[in-house]
């Protein structure tokens, strides 16, 4: 009786040459994008030698006045001690 020809066993997917090549290309692309991102973040903010103005987020806001749509003026000094919400809409867009 004749024996059946056995096909050679396939390697697992993680040992195949094509998969190794694809993983190397993917790793090179990821490292390249990471390096470009780091360079953009590191060098992108430079060029403006002015010092940033410090922000005072825990203290009181300075008093200001703003024009309203009705033509009046809103003064923040008149609302001290109250919770206030400032909404800004740019009516010139669209």
For each residue, the residues with C-beta under 8 A, 3 or more apart:
1:
2:
3:
4:
5:
6:
7:
8:
9:
10:
11: 15 16
12: 15 16
13: 16 19
14: 19
15: 11 12 19 20
16: 11 12 13 19 20
17: 20 21
18: 21 22
19: 13 14 15 16 22 23
20: 15 16 17 23 24
21: 17 18 24 25
22: 18 19 25 26
23: 19 20 26 27
24: 20 21 27 28
25: 21 22 28 29
26: 22 23 29 30
27: 23 24 30 31
28: 24 25 31 32
29: 25 26 32 33
30: 26 27 33 34
31: 27 28 34 35
32: 28 29 35 36
33: 29 30 36 37
34: 30 31 37 38
35: 31 32 38 39
36: 32 33 39 40
37: 33 34 40 41
38: 34 35 41 42
39: 35 36 42 43
40: 36 37 43 44
41: 37 38 44 45
42: 38 39
43: 39 40 46
44: 40 41
45: 41 48
46: 43
47:
48: 45
49:
50:
51:
52:
53:
54:
55:
56: 59
57:
58:
59: 56
60:
61: 64 76
62:
63: 75 76 77
64: 61 75 76
65: 73 74 75 76
66: 73 74
67: 71 72 73 74
68: 71 72 73 74
69: 91
70:
71: 67 68
72: 67 68
73: 65 66 67 68
74: 65 66 67 68
75: 63 64 65 78 79
76: 61 63 64 65 79 80 84
77: 63 80
78: 75
79: 75 76 82 84
80: 76 77
81:
82: 79
83:
84: 76 79
85:
86:
87:
88:
89:
90: 93
91: 69
92:
93: 90
94:
